[in-house]
Amino acid sequence: MERVRCGWCGTDPLYCAYHDEEWGVPQRDSRMLWEMLMLEGFQAGLSWITILRKREAFRAAFAGFDPDKVAGFGPADVDRLMGDAGIVRARAKIEATIAGARLYCAMRERGQDFSAYAWGFVDGRPIRNEGGAVPAKSPLSEAISSDLKRRGFKFVGPTIVYAWMQATGLVNDHAIDCFRRDAVMPS
């Protein structure tokens, strides 16, 4: 019997693996939540499959998305990253990622865990879309976006934040008939 998946992943093996193993799984690791938010920012104006295909190059270029290391990047690193054909070479997005690392570190230094911050918006439990059209943004993604922007994060508009919420399991938007819909919900 063939598995029924969300229609967006099509038949591309990389996309299917991402859907089956990662998308919508509640992510509680602060560093990984930050990495995914930064990657969603790089995705703006592009397709997610483009970012998935470049994800390992992004990880290499950004020191494994170690916020402490990325926070220390300077102008020479920006120039290096602008010359890296393996990633999306958009200066504003590169600079936003470096600034985002500094903001992440500042939150941590103030005693605010990024995972607790993110999951606090949903009371620690994924919101499950109960059918109908999947929105591009929501009132909650607008609120999170506003808060992230207030803190100084860039490339965190409501649509990017909603995609991040879906990817990291804050929202379960697996289709009603998708085999992952119930599997990703905590018991």
C-alpha positions, 0 to 999 in steps of 0.5 A, a space after each residue: 500500500 502506497 503512503 499518502 503524503 501532503 501534496 506539496 512534497 511531490 515525488 522528489 526523493 529529497 522532498 519526500 524524505 524531508 516530509 517523512 522525517 522532519 517537517 512538522 515534527 515538534 523540534 525542541 532543540 533551541 539551536 535547531 529552531 534557530 537554524 530553521 528560522 534562518 534557513 526559512 529567511 534564506 528561502 524568501 523568494 525561492 522554493 524550499 527545495 532550493 534551500 534543502 538542496 543547499 542545506 549542507 553547504 549552508 551548514 558548512 558555510 555557517 559553522 554548523 549554525 553554531 550561534 556562538 561561532 556565527 555571532 563572531 563573524 565579521 566583514 571578511 566572513 560576509 565577503 567569504 559567504 558572498 563568494 560561496 556558490 553553494 549557498 544563497 548569496 544574498 548579502 542582506 540575508 547573510 548579514 541578517 543571519 549573523 545578526 540573528 546569531 548575536 540576538 540568539 546569544 543575547 537572549 540566552 545570556 539573559 536566561 531566555 531559552 530559544 526553544 522555551 521562547 518559541 514553544 511559549 507561543 503555543 503553550 508547549 503543544 503543537 496547534 493542529 490544523 483541523 482541515 480546510 485550506 492551509 494558510 500562508 500566515 496566521 494571527 499567531 505567525 503575525 504576533 511571533 513575527 512582530 515580536 521577533 522584529 521587535 527583538 531585531 531579527 530580520 527576514 521574519 515576516 508572518 509568512 516566513 514565520 508560519 513556514 517555520 512554525 510548520 517545519 518545526 512542528 509548532 503547527 501541524 499542517 499535515 493533510 488530513 489523509 497524510 500518514 504523518 498527520 497523527 504520527 507527529 503529534 505528541 501523545 
